[in-house]
């Protein structure tokens, strides 16, 4: 059984069909990359999976159980973590408070919470910024903090939206190493990225979207040679 | 001459702070500016009056009664009237204006248009540096400051407070962090109304109870909130004391008519010089 299954998902905003009968499966332990031109529905798909918006039709399953009617905080408790294209940290809270804000989920006992937070902050290289307000961190550091906070939730499936966008190559490398390390620990990733080079070497499989639909799926090597993909990106 | 100003300034500042912090908290959490705040404030006082005179319960229980009724009532009003349309800010503000008018009329029907004297529980006075001060006024000031201190402790030293601060900071991020933001908003609305009830009790025991005070205290609370900066919770405390002292000093040197002119003058100057207030953010992040 796949970990995540999206079946004919459709979402409309007025007359615009943002996601059009999109189907997708992600198996446990996989890193699946989603690529496609701007406006192809990639972020909308992630928003549907983690409950920020609701499907117009279709279904989404996590370990065979339907989740498309659940709210985001409920999906967090079921093991889905999410980061955003525009980083969402609590700017007025300190770095440590950002991490501890996940206490509501009960995923870590309150006694372990601080210990887990410190370990993760050490992992992402922010252990010297515990008392700094998150809003004072650089863009790349905020991305690392957002990912660390998501890992505090101990998710089974991580949805990452443009984690490599607008950050220094060193941070890209650090994020990539972290993703591979977490995959070894049994986590599954669904990653949107325009950084074709990074997502290609990181992913087991790529899914290409265009105009709300899946136009291609396969290994990174297969995708690079796919005519539909070239047409989607170059319009020729 | 200085000591009476200091004492009156502290008493008035504490009253302004307790009267306004609920308004600021409601705005910070919901994004809606509650124009019915003044009505809820005075209603807090009327509820204590009702508990004492009609239900015949002792003062501490009457205070709890007021907090629970106002808290639950405001929570239900927000949940069913405002939350479903919270993205339409202007509509929400107009609905709160309608609530102000409804509560003013309802109060007149139930209690009459005239002022009601609040019972004096502590008739004794204290002499501080030669100045005679009502012990009841000192007690309600202490209650107001204690309520603000408890709120600070909740917000900064509890897990619930951390979830509330996270939700206020960025609601979408809070959802992604697994926080049930709807539950947190409802709880925050309850707490904001609870502290408003205490502000109302302070006003009732310091001044009197009257439907006229609903709009007047609205203006005072709005002035403090603008001076502090909309959405700034803790900026309310220094802003309240600044306004309290300027009100007392102005009344002494310019006359009693200055009391409410002072509030309007402050609003105009602050909006011209520093539109975001002393401690407010220039824009609200969703």
Interface residues (C-beta under 8 A of the other chain):
Chain A: X50 X52 X71 X72 X73 X76 X77 X81 X82 X83 X84 X88 X89 X90 X91 X92 X93 X97 X100 X101 X102 X103 X104 X105 X107 X110 X149 X150 X153
Chain B: X159 X162 X163 X165 X166 X169 X170 X172 X173 X174 X175 X176 X177 X178 X179 X180 X181 X285
